[in-house]
Amino acid sequence: MLDGKYTSSLNTPMGAINGTITLATNGNNVQGTIETMGMRNQFQGMKTKENECTFKGNFNTPLGNIQYTAMCTVNNNTLELMASTNKGSFKLMGKRM
């Protein structure tokens, strides 16, 4: 099951960036928010399997605008996300809260 709120950690060249990700499904639709660095950004996408989804979003940061496409998998209480962005690719891990 994808639905839930997850703590998240993203390793970057500047160090770890911590935050939360909230996922909510409605049929095959997925929506949610990413909250980090004092900012909150929404996203929308599709559920591809019971425990997998893809979504796109736009994250505004002090360093500029980051557009992304993410592939997300939830196994038990662990979230694993691969994001392709206009600034490179990133892997994010999380745990259900």
TACORDA-V459705 format. One record per backbone hydrogen bond with DSSP energy under -0.5 kcal/mol. CO is the residue of the C=O (numbers start at 1). NH is the residue of the N-H. If there is no record, write none. Layout:
co->[CO	CO]
nh->[NH	NH]
//
This chain:
co->[4	5	6	7	8	9	10	10	12	15	16	17	18	19	20	21	22	23	24	26	28	29	30	31	32	33	34	35	36	39	41	42	43	44	45	46	49	51	52	52	53	54	55	56	57	58	59	59	61	64	65	66	67	68	69	70	71	72	73	74	75	77	78	79	80	81	81	82	83	83	84	85	88	88	90	91	92	93	94	95]
nh->[23	97	21	95	19	93	12	17	15	12	18	10	37	8	35	6	33	4	31	29	47	26	45	24	43	22	41	20	39	36	34	58	32	56	30	54	52	74	48	49	72	46	70	44	68	60	61	66	64	61	67	59	86	57	84	55	82	53	80	76	78	96	75	94	73	83	92	71	85	90	69	88	85	87	83	11	81	9	79	7]
//
